[in-house]
Amino acid sequence: MIRFSLRTPADLHEQVTARAAADRRSLNSEILHLLEVALTAPRPDAGLPSGDPASPAPLRGKPDSSPA
């Protein structure tokens, strides 16, 4: 298993922590569960051309600025 650091806004951390408690999971297990659900769900924007105004914008943070 790979370990990495993740910085999150305080409000998002609170929401995920509360959901983990409600689901009786650890914070780590809840994050893994949410990622698995999100990655296996059908994408609502499938089939839309990129740049389409209906495409969702990133929710938080800055775009990846790492060099290519």
Number of C-alpha atoms within 10 A of each C-alpha: 2 3 5 4 5 5 7 11 9 8 9 10 13 12 11 16 18 14 16 18 13 9 11 11 14 13 16 11 13 19 16 12 14 11 11 11 11 11 10 8 8 9 9 9 12 9 7 11 10 10 8 9 9 10 13 10 7 8 6 8 9 7 7 7 6 5 4 4
